């Protein structure tokens, strides 16, 4: 197998007892099956120590509490290694900070920047991402279940193009292009349009891109960075496990708090700091490029382009903030900041999920400058849908308004649906018979961009309905928006699971042209906002993958014909 490694990979040497940021403290040390089988064979006092360190072999890790490894000696060296040799210690300890990814036909390796020794090497080789290779046995097992080689080749090519652009200089415009390109890729793959997606080229996308967004992706807003620092990234327990890191993060949090009411001041201050410290700007560009090299190919398995691109920007912005708050942009200072930050942020999915969720709130989808529609937009689409009905007359008379009745849902809460993000702002005072309830969004299958809460609307039934105050989900039923495999918006019959049968769907009744036209236009407007488009894409992706047949009611082509009449 071809085994590739970063050109300065072999320069790494562990600092051992001289390391001021030792990996023997502040981290859980996982044990794989080979480690456990090897360690279990040990007898005597050492065997007993191993037994206690794993709670009688009931845990597959050392140092469960992320404090100090029980085998870390006062001299800063490993007692297991000193007594039994390097091959005896766990694989994680032997390999760190070497990072391997085996893709079947080849393996890539680099040095992880959570190690201060590796980070100092990185600072000496900022823009050296060259690879050397040799025919050898892979170090690790296959890291993916995907065997689509053309897709992998495509990802490698796009990664190279993005890395090259980042190395030339990470700017606000480039960051916006990266997010926009990732969104385009993700939407195309989600719609099942694989062939079209793999024709997208980042280099060409850069040439054709037009900046129609004022969103701040790099540098990010002080408010977004402050939100990062109110996740478990800055957990009080760090005072015990990593006091230097905790001090660094809390100082940065205070800096963001000073700028919460002055985003323009923050942008000016941090931009000036980068201008005064050219090494910092150079390091941030190289840091993001290196992140792409190490992590972008995860999309081979996950197809999560937007998440992968945005997380890298989150981390890069955090390095900028930490450097600014410490007023340290020296090579050694940046190496220490990167090593401390990376070891905290990169290996905890809870932290990364929370950071991504906060970032999505502040970064727009590429087709819009806002993530949620403002109240004025909802009033616009309400006006569109107020004027039409699915059929001539009141469709509720056919079924006695079954979709509006609590008994249909077997619920003491009444008929209840969720509002779209920001839709609640239309209801300054909900009319009698309509209650708005705030719920935990994690209890619903909703995109991360919807945030932590969702507003549900509870009504008392059709007798008390104020039609002008109906939520969007009521107005456009029995239709639902769908993104087809060409990436085009369509209207289909709603596939929502309900305890009742809608005769309009079941009997395939002909729907009014005006209803189709206005409903299509309403969803076309709403899907121009990131959070709503994320939901439509997520639902469409499920249908495209698992449904054998999707009943389309109105296509983009049909809509174009209607508008020409």
C-alpha angles and dihedrals in degrees: 000000000000108000114196125194135178109267095247094043094110093052092074118111123176112244091215114185091001094063112115091194100044120186088218090079132054097019138089110239110217121212121212125208093268091051093052094046091050096045094046090063092064116106136189125036093333091051090051091050090052090048092054093042090060096040091250093321091301091118127060093209145061122227097024093180094053091240122115121332109248090230096051108113131216089253090061092251132115114260091205092056093044093052103033107021137249096293091059098062121088118284091245091058093044095049104036127143089017110101121202133187120184113200097177100253094046143005127224126203135183139154118273113235094222087086117080091215091054092044092054088053089049090054089054092049101036099155099023104110093148118139131219121196144191138180105260145133112279116255095216140035125262109293099200143048093207115104098179099125097180089054091050091049089051092051092049090052093049091046090055091050093049093045091051091051093048093049089055088060135303108239135168091258093050091049090052091048091051092052092045093049091048090052092049091050094046094048091049094050092042089056089053091246095135098154093054092043093056091054091063113107122197092210092053091042089057091054094050098039119115119196107234095151132084093192116136109233098149115049091022122215118278087236092058092048090048089053090054089055092053091060122083087278085092099038118169090232087073086076085075104031100037112007095170091054092046091052090049094050096045091050089052090049091056089051092054090048090057090058100040092106095037112054091158090055090051092052091049094047097048094042090053090048091055091047090052092048110045091175089063094054090046091049093050091052092049092044093056092045090052090048089056091050093051102039114017094086089065083086087072085077104025106032084213097140097154093050094047094049095044095047090055089052090048091055093044091051090050091055088051091050094047092049091048094048092048091043086223121128098153121125093251093043093052092046090055093045092050094046094049095043097044095051089055102040106033103055102047117080092194091058093045093048091051093047092049092049091051092046093052089057089059102036119071127224108255094253095057145035093225134053097211126036113249120238090260091063092050089051088052094053091041088057090050094051096039089068097057143053130199091246135008106286129002111330089198090073090067094060103015089254093293094170090059099050127098093216089063088062096041086230133142088205095067126236106334133185133164124253123230116254111287093006091114089069088074090065105068086164114010112225122251110285095031122093126183115214126191113221138177107268090212088074089063131059096249135141121265090245089071090071128217100314139048127196117227124197117220117195133186097227141280094298090068097036118132098203094203089060098050113131119242093257089061095043097056099036130148085037129071131193117250134182109219127212090272090058092250126138116248135172117234135174109277113266095194113138108247134168090230137060120240109215091209089063099034095047094035091229116193110260126217116268090224090053091050093046096047094041091051091049091049094053091042088059095044096048087060085079120080102230094049094043089050089058094046092048092047093051092043091051091056092050094046090052103041109022119087092198132021116197105225116200101178130013131195089252092054090048092053089052091050091053091052093055 
